[in-house]
Amino acid sequence: MDTANCQENGILLETIDHLKAALGDQLETLVLERIVIGIFFIGVKLSNGQGGLCFTPIKMIPEAVCCPSSAKAMPNSGKLRGTKVLSLLATMFSGNVLKRAIGIAVINALSNMLFGQGAQPGYAIFHERDPLDGYMLRKNGKAVVVGALVPYIRMLISTKSDFSILEKDTKTLKPDALEHYVPQEMAAQKIAEADLVIITGTTLINGTLEGLLALARPQADVFVVGPTASMLPEAFFARGVTALGGVMVTDPDPLLDVLAEAGSGYHFFGKSADRVVIARSRPR
C-alpha cells in the first residue's frame, strides 16, 4: 500500500481486515438487502438482518446539481439490492464518494454483528452514553473541535473553555461558535497544542482523519464521534483515539423508513438505534 493510500484509507482497510478475520466465510454469502440514501444519513440492511449508518456526503458530490450529472455520482441506482457485501467493500476506494460512504455503512453493519456477540478483547461498549459524559477539561486546557458538532461546541461554550473549531463550511456555525473558528491553515498548530480533540466521523469519508490524528499529542484525549464512526475500534486505538461515540442500529427496517422520509438522529435514537460509546478496556 502506498503512503498516500495509508494516509487516507489505513483505518478503513485495517478495519476491513479485522472483519474478514473475525467473520471468515460468513462474508462470502452476505448481500445488501436494502439501502436508503437519505438527506442526512445512508442506511443499509444486510441479508443477515444487520444494519449500519453513514453520513450522506452531499456537499462532497460536485455532480449533485442536475439529473444528468448526478447520474454519474451514483450510476448503479436501482441495482444495488442483492450486491455482495465483499463487492461493496472492494469498490468503496474507487474515488466515488457515495460508494465510499455506502462501504462505510456496510462496515458499520458488519461491526454490529461482532458487537452483538458481546464484549471483545481490548474494548467495551456502553449503550445510551456519550463519550464526553462527565468530561472535564483540565484547568487551562485547550480543546479543538473538528466539524460543526453542535452539542460539543455548546458544551465547551457553556464551560467557558479555551477551544477552536475547524470547519470547512462556516455557514453551519452560529455567531457565538463562529468566534472560535480558525482557518484550515492553523489546524496543525491548534491540534498539536490541544489537550482534547473531538473529530467528526465524517472525516472518514473525506479521507482526512488519518492526518488529523497524526497531529494530536500522545497525551491528548481524542474522540471520534458520529454515526459514521460506529465500527470496530482497533485501528482507531492504534492511532491514539481514546474512544468512539457512534450509533448501533437495533431495528434496521424502521430506521430505513425514517431515513427515506428525511429523518435524522432525533427521529430514531432510542427507537431503532442506540447511541454507544466504544472505549478502551485497558489503559493506553
Backbone as numpy.savetxt, mean C-alpha at the origin, in Angstrom:
# Nx Ny Nz CAx CAy CAz Cx Cy Cz
18.89 -9.25 -11.34 18.04 -8.05 -11.34 18.92 -6.81 -11.34
18.66 -5.83 -12.24 19.50 -4.65 -12.28 19.16 -3.71 -11.12
20.06 -2.72 -10.90 19.92 -1.83 -9.76 18.63 -1.03 -9.80
18.28 -0.51 -10.98 17.06 0.28 -11.11 15.83 -0.55 -10.78
15.82 -1.81 -11.22 14.69 -2.68 -10.94 14.57 -2.96 -9.45
15.71 -3.15 -8.79 15.71 -3.35 -7.33 15.16 -2.13 -6.63
15.55 -0.95 -7.10 15.15 0.30 -6.48 13.64 0.48 -6.53
13.01 0.05 -7.61 11.58 0.25 -7.78 10.74 -0.95 -7.35
11.26 -2.15 -7.54 10.42 -3.34 -7.41 10.89 -4.35 -6.37
11.97 -4.07 -5.67 12.55 -5.06 -4.77 11.57 -5.62 -3.75
10.82 -4.74 -3.09 9.88 -5.19 -2.07 8.82 -6.10 -2.68
8.26 -5.69 -3.82 7.20 -6.48 -4.45 7.74 -7.82 -4.95
8.90 -7.82 -5.57 9.48 -9.06 -6.08 9.81 -10.03 -4.95
10.37 -9.50 -3.87 10.70 -10.36 -2.73 9.43 -10.92 -2.09
8.38 -10.09 -2.02 7.13 -10.55 -1.42 6.50 -11.64 -2.28
6.56 -11.49 -3.60 6.06 -12.55 -4.49 6.84 -13.84 -4.27
8.15 -13.74 -4.09 8.96 -14.93 -3.82 8.53 -15.59 -2.51
8.27 -14.79 -1.47 7.81 -15.34 -0.19 6.48 -16.06 -0.37
5.58 -15.46 -1.15 4.27 -16.07 -1.38 4.40 -17.39 -2.14
5.25 -17.40 -3.16 5.44 -18.63 -3.93 6.00 -19.74 -3.05
6.94 -19.38 -2.17 7.53 -20.38 -1.29 6.52 -20.92 -0.29
5.65 -20.03 0.20 4.69 -20.43 1.23 3.48 -21.16 0.66
3.04 -20.76 -0.55 1.80 -21.31 -1.10 2.02 -22.43 -2.10
3.21 -22.49 -2.68 3.56 -23.59 -3.54 2.58 -23.85 -4.68
2.16 -25.12 -4.80 1.30 -25.53 -5.92 -0.08 -24.89 -5.90
-0.49 -24.34 -4.75 -1.80 -23.69 -4.69 -1.92 -22.55 -5.70
-0.80 -21.90 -5.99 -0.82 -20.77 -6.92 -1.11 -21.18 -8.36
-0.80 -22.43 -8.68 -0.93 -22.89 -10.07 -2.38 -22.84 -10.56
-3.33 -23.09 -9.66 -4.73 -23.20 -10.08 -5.56 -21.97 -9.77
-5.01 -21.02 -9.04 -5.78 -19.83 -8.66 -5.98 -18.90 -9.86
-7.21 -18.38 -9.98 -7.51 -17.42 -11.03 -8.26 -16.24 -10.44
-8.36 -15.19 -11.21 -9.12 -14.00 -10.81 -10.60 -14.27 -11.05
-11.38 -14.26 -9.98 -12.81 -14.51 -10.11 -13.60 -13.23 -10.36
-13.14 -12.13 -9.75 -13.88 -10.87 -9.90 -12.93 -9.71 -9.65
-13.14 -8.61 -10.35 -12.35 -7.40 -10.14 -13.23 -6.17 -10.32
-13.01 -5.18 -9.48 -13.66 -3.88 -9.62 -12.57 -2.81 -9.55
-12.53 -1.95 -10.54 -11.61 -0.81 -10.51 -12.44 0.41 -10.19
-12.51 0.73 -8.90 -13.33 1.83 -8.43 -12.60 3.16 -8.48
-13.30 4.21 -8.10 -12.71 5.55 -8.11 -11.54 5.63 -7.14
-11.70 5.01 -5.97 -10.67 5.13 -4.93 -9.79 3.89 -4.82
-10.39 2.72 -4.98 -9.63 1.48 -4.80 -9.95 0.46 -5.89
-8.95 -0.37 -6.17 -9.13 -1.57 -6.98 -9.33 -2.73 -6.01
-10.36 -3.53 -6.25 -10.60 -4.69 -5.41 -10.62 -5.95 -6.25
-10.04 -7.03 -5.72 -10.07 -8.31 -6.43 -10.58 -9.40 -5.50
-11.19 -10.40 -6.13 -11.56 -11.63 -5.43 -10.98 -12.78 -6.23
-10.24 -13.67 -5.55 -9.63 -14.82 -6.21 -10.58 -16.01 -6.16
-10.26 -17.04 -6.93 -11.14 -18.21 -7.03 -11.22 -19.01 -5.74
-10.34 -18.75 -4.78 -10.42 -19.40 -3.48 -11.17 -18.55 -2.46
-11.76 -17.43 -2.90 -12.56 -16.59 -2.02 -11.80 -15.49 -1.31
-10.49 -15.39 -1.50 -9.71 -14.35 -0.84 -9.81 -13.04 -1.62
-9.82 -11.92 -0.87 -9.89 -10.61 -1.49 -8.72 -9.73 -1.14
-8.46 -8.73 -2.00 -7.37 -7.79 -1.75 -7.68 -6.44 -2.37
-7.00 -5.42 -1.87 -7.23 -4.05 -2.31 -5.94 -3.38 -2.75
-6.09 -2.34 -3.57 -4.99 -1.44 -3.91 -5.59 -0.09 -4.27
-4.89 0.98 -4.00 -5.31 2.31 -4.39 -5.43 2.38 -5.91
-6.44 3.09 -6.40 -6.59 3.28 -7.84 -5.75 4.48 -8.29
-4.72 4.26 -9.09 -3.78 5.34 -9.45 -4.23 6.19 -10.63
-5.41 6.78 -10.53 -5.96 7.55 -11.66 -5.00 8.65 -12.12
-4.40 9.38 -11.16 -3.54 10.51 -11.52 -2.24 10.08 -12.18
-1.93 8.78 -12.11 -0.71 8.28 -12.73 -0.95 7.78 -14.14
-2.18 7.95 -14.65 -2.52 7.44 -15.98 -2.73 8.62 -16.92
-1.72 9.07 -17.63 -1.87 10.23 -18.52 -2.87 9.99 -19.63
-3.13 8.71 -19.94 -4.06 8.40 -21.03 -5.52 8.56 -20.62
-5.79 8.72 -19.31 -7.18 8.72 -18.83 -7.86 10.07 -19.09
-7.96 10.41 -20.37 -8.59 11.69 -20.73 -9.74 11.50 -21.72
-9.71 10.44 -22.50 -10.80 10.17 -23.44 -10.83 8.68 -23.73
-11.92 8.20 -24.31 -12.09 6.76 -24.51 -10.98 6.11 -25.35
-10.62 6.66 -26.52 -9.60 5.97 -27.33 -8.26 5.85 -26.62
-7.81 6.92 -25.97 -6.51 6.86 -25.31 -6.58 6.05 -24.02
-7.71 6.11 -23.31 -7.87 5.36 -22.07 -7.83 3.86 -22.33
-8.27 3.45 -23.49 -8.26 2.03 -23.84 -6.84 1.47 -23.82
-5.85 2.33 -24.07 -4.46 1.89 -24.03 -4.01 1.58 -22.61
-4.62 2.28 -21.63 -4.24 2.07 -20.24 -4.75 0.73 -19.72
-5.88 0.27 -20.24 -6.46 -0.98 -19.77 -6.98 -1.78 -20.96
-6.07 -2.33 -21.76 -6.48 -2.99 -23.01 -7.28 -4.27 -22.81
-7.20 -4.90 -21.62 -7.86 -6.18 -21.40 -9.19 -6.06 -20.67
-9.75 -4.88 -20.60 -11.03 -4.71 -19.92 -12.07 -5.65 -20.49
-12.83 -6.31 -19.60 -13.84 -7.27 -20.02 -13.31 -8.67 -20.20
-11.98 -8.84 -20.10 -11.37 -10.15 -20.33 -10.52 -10.62 -19.14
-10.57 -9.89 -18.03 -9.69 -10.22 -16.91 -10.18 -11.40 -16.08
-11.49 -11.56 -15.98 -12.02 -12.66 -15.19 -11.51 -13.99 -15.74
-11.02 -14.83 -14.83 -10.47 -16.13 -15.24 -8.99 -16.12 -15.51
-8.37 -14.92 -15.48 -6.92 -14.83 -15.69 -6.18 -15.51 -14.54
-5.16 -16.27 -14.87 -4.38 -16.94 -13.83 -3.67 -15.91 -12.95
-3.66 -16.17 -11.66 -2.98 -15.29 -10.71 -1.51 -15.15 -11.07
-0.87 -16.24 -11.43 0.56 -16.18 -11.79 0.80 -15.28 -13.00
-0.15 -15.24 -13.90 -0.03 -14.37 -15.08 -0.13 -12.91 -14.67
-1.05 -12.60 -13.75 -1.20 -11.22 -13.27 0.06 -10.76 -12.54
0.69 -11.65 -11.80 1.93 -11.30 -11.10 3.08 -11.11 -12.08
3.07 -11.88 -13.15 4.16 -11.80 -14.12 4.09 -10.53 -14.96
2.89 -10.02 -15.21 2.74 -8.85 -16.09 2.67 -7.53 -15.33
2.71 -7.56 -14.01 2.53 -6.32 -13.25 3.74 -5.39 -13.33
4.85 -5.87 -13.85 6.05 -5.04 -13.96 6.31 -4.60 -15.41
5.26 -4.58 -16.21 5.39 -4.26 -17.64 5.50 -2.76 -17.91
5.26 -1.95 -16.89 5.25 -0.50 -17.09 3.86 0.08 -17.13
2.84 -0.76 -17.18 1.45 -0.31 -17.15 1.03 -0.16 -15.70
0.70 1.06 -15.28 0.45 1.32 -13.86 -0.80 0.61 -13.35
-1.81 0.43 -14.20 -3.02 -0.28 -13.76 -2.72 -1.77 -13.55
-1.91 -2.35 -14.43 -1.54 -3.75 -14.25 -0.72 -3.92 -12.96
0.10 -2.94 -12.67 0.89 -2.99 -11.43 -0.04 -2.93 -10.21
-1.02 -2.03 -10.26 -1.95 -1.90 -9.13 -2.80 -3.16 -8.96
-3.23 -3.75 -10.06 -3.98 -5.01 -9.98 -3.11 -6.10 -9.37
-1.85 -6.15 -9.79 -0.92 -7.12 -9.22 -0.75 -6.93 -7.73
-0.68 -5.69 -7.27 -0.56 -5.43 -5.84 -1.81 -5.90 -5.10
-2.99 -5.64 -5.67 -4.23 -6.13 -5.05 -4.21 -7.65 -4.94
-3.68 -8.32 -5.96 -3.58 -9.78 -5.94 -2.59 -10.23 -4.86
-1.45 -9.54 -4.76 -0.48 -9.86 -3.70 -1.13 -9.74 -2.34
-1.94 -8.69 -2.15 -2.61 -8.51 -0.86 -3.62 -9.62 -0.60
-4.32 -10.07 -1.65 -5.26 -11.18 -1.49 -4.53 -12.48 -1.13
-3.40 -12.72 -1.78 -2.61 -13.91 -1.47 -2.04 -13.84 -0.05
-1.61 -12.67 0.34 -1.11 -12.50 1.71 -2.22 -12.79 2.72
-3.44 -12.41 2.35 -4.59 -12.66 3.21 -4.76 -14.15 3.51
-4.41 -15.00 2.53 -4.47 -16.44 2.74 -3.61 -16.85 3.92
-2.39 -16.30 3.96 -1.46 -16.67 5.03 -1.84 -16.00 6.35
-2.32 -14.77 6.28 -2.76 -14.11 7.51 -3.88 -14.89 8.18
-4.75 -15.48 7.37 -5.87 -16.24 7.92 -5.45 -17.53 8.60
-4.21 -17.94 8.37 -3.71 -19.17 8.99 -3.10 -18.91 10.37
-3.19 -17.65 10.83 -2.68 -17.32 12.16 -1.32 -16.66 12.12
-0.76 -16.46 13.29 0.50 -15.74 13.43 1.62 -16.44 12.66
2.46 -15.65 12.04 3.61 -16.16 11.31 4.89 -15.75 12.06
5.96 -16.51 11.92 7.20 -16.16 12.61 7.69 -14.77 12.22
8.01 -13.96 13.21 8.60 -12.64 12.94 7.63 -11.49 12.96
6.32 -11.76 12.93 5.38 -10.64 12.97 4.05 -11.06 13.60
3.31 -10.03 14.04 2.00 -10.24 14.65 1.00 -9.32 13.97
-0.27 -9.74 13.94 -1.33 -8.95 13.30 -2.34 -8.53 14.35
-2.67 -7.24 14.36 -3.63 -6.70 15.30 -4.79 -6.08 14.52
-6.01 -6.53 14.81 -7.19 -6.06 14.10 -7.75 -4.79 14.73
-8.38 -4.00 13.87 -9.02 -2.75 14.28 -8.08 -1.87 15.09
-6.88 -1.78 14.59 -5.85 -0.94 15.21 -5.19 -0.09 14.14
-4.58 1.01 14.59 -3.77 1.85 13.72 -2.34 1.78 14.24
-1.35 1.74 13.36 0.03 1.59 13.83 0.51 2.73 14.72
-0.18 3.89 14.67 0.24 5.01 15.50 -0.69 5.25 16.69
-1.54 4.29 17.00 -2.37 4.41 18.20 -1.48 4.59 19.43
-1.68 5.69 20.15 -0.92 5.95 21.36 0.51 6.38 21.14
0.90 6.60 19.88 2.30 6.96 19.59 2.59 8.37 20.07
3.75 8.54 20.68 4.18 9.85 21.16 5.54 10.17 20.53
5.57 11.22 19.74 6.84 11.67 19.18 7.69 12.24 20.31
8.94 11.82 20.36 9.79 12.26 21.48 9.95 13.78 21.47
10.27 14.34 22.63 10.44 15.78 22.77 11.50 16.28 21.78
11.15 17.35 21.08 12.01 17.94 20.05 12.23 17.01 18.85
11.42 15.98 18.76 11.52 15.07 17.64 10.93 15.67 16.37
11.33 15.14 15.24 10.83 15.61 13.94 10.16 14.46 13.20
9.15 14.81 12.42 8.41 13.81 11.67 8.27 14.23 10.21
8.07 13.24 9.35 7.80 13.47 7.94 6.61 12.61 7.54
5.67 13.20 6.83 4.54 12.46 6.28 4.66 12.50 4.76
4.73 11.33 4.14 4.82 11.24 2.68 3.43 10.90 2.15
2.79 11.89 1.53 1.43 11.70 1.04 0.45 12.53 1.84
-0.71 12.77 1.25 -1.75 13.56 1.93 -2.55 12.66 2.88
-1.87 12.18 3.92 -2.47 11.26 4.88 -3.16 12.05 5.98
-4.40 12.41 5.73 -5.11 13.38 6.56 -5.14 13.01 8.05
-5.48 11.77 8.44 -5.54 11.47 9.88 -4.23 11.72 10.61
-3.12 11.37 9.96 -1.81 11.55 10.60 -1.39 13.02 10.60
-1.74 13.73 9.54 -1.46 15.16 9.51 -2.23 15.88 10.61
-3.50 15.48 10.78 -4.33 16.08 11.84 -3.74 15.77 13.21
-3.26 14.54 13.39 -2.66 14.13 14.66 -1.45 14.99 14.98
-0.58 15.19 13.99 0.65 15.94 14.21 0.37 17.43 14.42
-0.64 17.95 13.73 -1.02 19.35 13.94 -1.57 19.53 15.35
-2.43 18.60 15.79 -3.06 18.74 17.11 -2.06 18.65 18.24
-0.96 17.92 18.03 0.06 17.80 19.07 1.18 18.83 18.92
0.97 19.77 17.95 1.95 20.84 17.70 3.34 20.28 17.44
3.40 19.20 16.68 4.67 18.55 16.38 5.42 19.28 15.27
6.70 19.08 15.25 7.57 19.62 14.20 7.58 18.58 13.07
6.87 18.87 11.99 6.79 17.89 10.92 6.72 18.54 9.56
7.05 17.73 8.54 7.02 18.17 7.15 6.13 17.22 6.35
5.55 17.74 5.28 4.72 16.94 4.39 5.35 16.93 3.00
5.53 15.75 2.45 5.98 15.58 1.08 4.79 15.07 0.27
4.34 15.84 -0.68 3.15 15.50 -1.46 3.25 16.16 -2.83
3.03 15.38 -3.88 3.15 15.91 -5.23 2.01 16.85 -5.59
0.81 16.55 -5.11 -0.36 17.36 -5.45 -0.76 18.22 -4.25
-0.28 19.45 -4.22 -0.54 20.32 -3.07 -2.01 20.71 -2.96
-2.79 20.51 -4.02 -4.22 20.84 -3.95 -4.95 19.94 -2.97
-4.34 18.82 -2.59 -4.98 17.90 -1.65 -4.78 18.34 -0.20
-3.99 19.38 0.03 -3.67 19.82 1.39 -4.48 21.06 1.77
-5.05 21.04 2.97 -5.78 22.20 3.49 -4.77 23.25 3.97
-5.22 24.49 4.16 -4.28 25.57 4.50 -3.39 25.29 5.70
-3.94 24.71 6.77 -3.10 24.46 7.95 -2.08 23.36 7.69
-2.40 22.43 6.78 -1.44 21.40 6.40 -0.41 21.95 5.42
-0.85 22.84 4.56 0.03 23.40 3.54 1.20 24.16 4.18
1.01 24.63 5.39 2.10 25.31 6.11 3.28 24.39 6.35
3.04 23.07 6.34 4.09 22.10 6.63 4.66 21.46 5.37
4.12 21.86 4.22 4.57 21.30 2.95 6.02 21.70 2.66
6.79 20.75 2.13 8.14 21.04 1.66 8.28 20.49 0.24
9.02 21.14 -0.64 9.17 20.67 -2.02 9.96 19.38 -2.10
9.80 18.68 -3.21 10.39 17.36 -3.39 11.91 17.38 -3.25
12.54 18.48 -3.64 14.00 18.52 -3.56 14.53 18.52 -2.13
13.64 18.72 -1.16 14.05 18.68 0.25 13.76 17.34 0.91
13.28 16.37 0.13 12.88 15.08 0.68 14.03 14.37 1.40
15.16 14.30 0.75 16.29 13.58 1.35 16.69 14.18 2.70
16.76 15.49 2.76 17.15 16.16 4.00 16.12 15.91 5.10
14.85 16.09 4.79 13.81 15.98 5.81 13.66 14.55 6.34
13.73 13.57 5.43 13.60 12.18 5.87 14.82 11.76 6.68
15.99 12.19 6.25 17.23 11.79 6.93 17.30 12.31 8.37
16.62 13.43 8.67 16.68 13.99 10.01 15.45 13.64 10.85
14.53 12.86 10.30 13.27 12.57 11.00 13.40 11.42 12.00
12.65 11.55 13.10 12.54 10.47 14.08 11.33 9.59 13.77
10.37 10.15 13.05 9.16 9.43 12.66 8.91 9.69 11.18
8.73 8.60 10.42 8.44 8.71 8.99 7.18 7.90 8.71
6.17 8.56 8.16 4.91 7.91 7.80 4.76 8.00 6.28
4.66 6.86 5.63 4.68 6.83 4.16 3.42 6.15 3.63
2.78 6.78 2.67 1.62 6.17 2.03 2.02 4.94 1.23
1.18 3.90 1.30 1.43 2.69 0.52 1.37 2.92 -0.97
0.83 4.06 -1.39 0.77 4.38 -2.81 2.15 4.44 -3.44
3.17 4.66 -2.63 4.53 4.68 -3.14 4.96 3.32 -3.70
4.23 2.26 -3.33 4.49 0.96 -3.95 4.08 0.96 -5.42
3.08 1.79 -5.74 2.60 1.83 -7.12 3.52 2.65 -8.00
3.97 3.80 -7.50 4.81 4.67 -8.34 6.30 4.33 -8.24
6.64 3.31 -7.45 8.01 2.83 -7.41 8.98 3.68 -6.61
8.47 4.54 -5.72 9.35 5.43 -4.96 9.63 4.94 -3.53
8.94 3.90 -3.07 9.07 3.49 -1.67 10.48 3.09 -1.31
11.12 2.29 -2.17 12.47 1.80 -1.86 13.44 2.97 -1.59
13.39 3.97 -2.47 14.28 5.12 -2.33 14.00 5.91 -1.06
12.73 6.04 -0.70 12.36 6.78 0.51 12.86 6.05 1.76
12.68 4.74 1.79 13.12 3.96 2.95 14.64 4.03 3.12
15.35 4.09 2.00 16.82 4.14 2.05 17.31 5.44 2.68
16.47 6.48 2.69 16.85 7.78 3.25 16.69 7.84 4.77
15.85 6.97 5.32 15.52 7.05 6.75 16.69 6.58 7.61
16.82 7.20 8.78 17.84 6.79 9.75 17.47 5.41 10.32
18.46 4.58 10.67 18.15 3.27 11.26 17.35 3.38 12.56
17.52 4.49 13.29 16.84 4.64 14.58 15.41 5.17 14.42
15.03 5.58 13.23 13.72 6.19 13.03 12.60 5.15 13.10
11.43 5.61 13.55 10.22 4.79 13.48 9.60 5.03 12.11
9.46 3.97 11.32 8.98 4.09 9.95 7.71 3.25 9.78
6.63 3.90 9.33 5.37 3.20 9.13 4.92 3.39 7.68
4.52 2.30 7.04 3.95 2.35 5.70 2.47 2.02 5.85
1.59 2.90 5.36 0.18 2.79 5.71 -0.73 2.87 4.48
-1.93 2.31 4.64 -2.94 2.36 3.60 -3.26 0.98 3.05
-4.44 0.80 2.44 -4.84 -0.50 1.91 -3.84 -1.12 0.93
-3.10 -0.29 0.23 -2.12 -0.82 -0.73 -1.03 -1.61 -0.02
-0.67 -1.22 1.20 0.39 -1.88 1.98 -0.24 -2.89 2.94
-0.82 -3.94 2.38 -1.52 -4.95 3.20 -1.01 -6.34 2.87
0.29 -6.48 2.83 0.89 -7.73 2.35 1.92 -8.26 3.34
2.49 -9.40 3.01 3.52 -9.98 3.87 4.58 -8.93 4.16
5.03 -8.83 5.42 5.88 -7.69 5.80 7.38 -7.90 5.74
7.84 -9.13 5.47 9.27 -9.41 5.61 10.16 -8.46 4.80
9.78 -8.19 3.56 10.61 -7.33 2.71 10.64 -5.89 3.23
9.55 -5.47 3.86 9.50 -4.13 4.46 10.40 -4.07 5.69
10.27 -5.08 6.54 11.08 -5.11 7.77 12.57 -5.13 7.43
12.93 -5.82 6.36 14.35 -5.90 5.97 14.88 -4.53 5.57
13.99 -3.59 5.28 14.39 -2.23 4.89 14.10 -1.21 5.97
13.91 -1.68 7.20 13.80 -0.78 8.33 12.40 -0.35 8.71
11.36 -0.87 8.06 9.98 -0.49 8.40 9.61 -1.06 9.76
9.00 -0.24 10.59 8.59 -0.65 11.94 7.31 -1.47 11.90
6.32 -1.01 11.13 5.04 -1.71 11.04 4.29 -1.24 9.80
3.38 -2.10 9.33 2.47 -1.74 8.25 1.09 -1.47 8.85
0.42 -0.47 8.31 -0.97 -0.23 8.69 -1.83 -0.46 7.47
-2.42 -1.64 7.36 -3.13 -2.00 6.15 -4.58 -2.36 6.37
-5.11 -3.14 5.43 -6.52 -3.53 5.45 -6.61 -5.01 5.10
-7.37 -5.76 5.88 -7.61 -7.17 5.60 -9.05 -7.34 5.12
-9.21 -7.83 3.91 -10.56 -8.05 3.36 -11.17 -9.27 4.04
-12.37 -9.11 4.59 -13.05 -10.20 5.28 -14.24 -10.75 4.51
-14.81 -9.96 3.60 -15.99 -10.39 2.83 -15.91 -9.74 1.45
-15.25 -10.39 0.51 -14.91 -9.73 -0.77 -16.10 -9.23 -1.59
-17.16 -10.01 -1.73 -18.24 -9.61 -2.63 -18.93 -8.32 -2.20
-19.35 -8.17 -0.92 -19.93 -6.88 -0.52 -18.95 -5.73 -0.67
-17.68 -6.00 -0.42 -16.66 -4.96 -0.58 -16.58 -4.49 -2.03
-16.55 -5.44 -2.96 -16.47 -5.08 -4.37 -17.73 -4.37 -4.84
-18.86 -4.74 -4.26 -20.11 -4.04 -4.59 -20.01 -2.57 -4.19
-19.43 -2.31 -3.02 -19.26 -0.93 -2.53 -18.31 -0.17 -3.44
-17.21 -0.80 -3.83 -16.25 -0.13 -4.71 -16.86 0.20 -6.06
-17.74 -0.68 -6.55 -18.39 -0.46 -7.84 -19.34 0.73 -7.79
-19.73 1.13 -6.58 -20.61 2.28 -6.40 -19.83 3.47 -5.83
-18.55 3.54 -6.17 -17.66 4.66 -5.81 -17.42 4.76 -4.31
-17.49 3.63 -3.61 -17.28 3.64 -2.16 -15.81 3.76 -1.78
-15.59 4.16 -0.52 -14.24 4.29 0.03 -14.20 3.57 1.39
-13.11 3.76 2.11 -12.95 3.07 3.38 -14.07 3.32 4.36
-14.63 4.52 4.35 -15.72 4.85 5.26 -16.92 3.92 5.05
-17.06 3.37 3.85 -18.21 2.53 3.54 -17.97 1.05 3.85
-16.70 0.63 3.97 -16.48 -0.80 4.17 -15.72 -1.18 5.43
-15.06 -0.24 6.10 -14.35 -0.60 7.33 -15.31 -1.14 8.38
-14.94 -2.25 8.99 -15.77 -2.85 10.02 -16.94 -3.64 9.48
-17.08 -3.69 8.15 -18.18 -4.42 7.53 -17.65 -5.56 6.66
-16.89 -5.19 5.65 -16.32 -6.21 4.77 -14.80 -6.18 4.76
-14.21 -5.32 5.57 -12.75 -5.25 5.69 -12.38 -4.65 7.04
-11.26 -5.10 7.59 -10.78 -4.61 8.89 -9.47 -3.84 8.72
-9.32 -2.79 9.49 -8.01 -2.16 9.60 -7.11 -3.12 10.39
-5.88 -3.26 9.97 -4.95 -4.12 10.69 -3.59 -3.46 10.82
-2.88 -3.85 11.86 -1.48 -3.47 12.01 -0.66 -4.75 11.92
0.34 -4.72 11.06 1.25 -5.87 10.90 2.59 -5.40 11.45
2.93 -5.90 12.63 4.09 -5.37 13.36 5.10 -6.48 13.66
6.32 -6.06 13.86 7.37 -7.00 14.25 6.99 -7.66 15.58
7.28 -8.95 15.69 7.05 -9.63 16.96 8.33 -9.80 17.74
9.39 -9.26 17.16 10.67 -9.24 17.89 11.39 -7.94 17.54
12.27 -7.48 18.43 12.95 -6.18 18.20 13.78 -6.19 16.94
14.00 -4.95 16.40 14.87 -4.80 15.25 16.30 -5.15 15.62
